[in-house]
Amino acid sequence: MEVRGVAHGVTVYDDFAHHPTAIRTTLGGLRRAVGTARILAVLEPRSNTMKLGTHKAALAESLRGADRVFVYQSPEVRWDVAEAIQPLGELAVVHDDLAQLTAALVATTRPGDQVVLMSNGSFGGLHDRLLVALRARATS
């Protein structure tokens, strides 16, 4: 896990977690590091097994360590991510548009939050998009 930046008091991390076991481990380690700070998990199911839905039954449970969950459902993901994370209730949301996901994250975050973006790819540049938007919010 790598800190990509801090903007408006929000720390943005990049993590390679792309499998339920790795997601659970990442969130558990971050929780131990940040204590009671709010953790927002942002997941892009990008690996072949995730795109195929191989791990969808374990996905919601692996994300329980987060206070809020955002999942990007790209066109390559052909299964219903919202259904898979439904056990998390109102704490979880799915977006199929990166601009909308960025806006939702900016609207949700507050100083002190820890936002961990989990993907095994570039996540469509979401790290930089989010940091730029948070910096813009801080100056307005």
Secondary structure, 3 states (H helix, E strand, C coil): CEEEEEECCEEEEEECCCCHHHHHHHHHHHHHHHCCCCEEEEECCCCHHHHHCCCHHHHHHHCCCCCEEEEECCCCCCCCHHHHHHHHHHHEEEECCHHHHHHHHHHHCCCCCEEEEECCCCHHHHHHHHHHHHHHHHHC
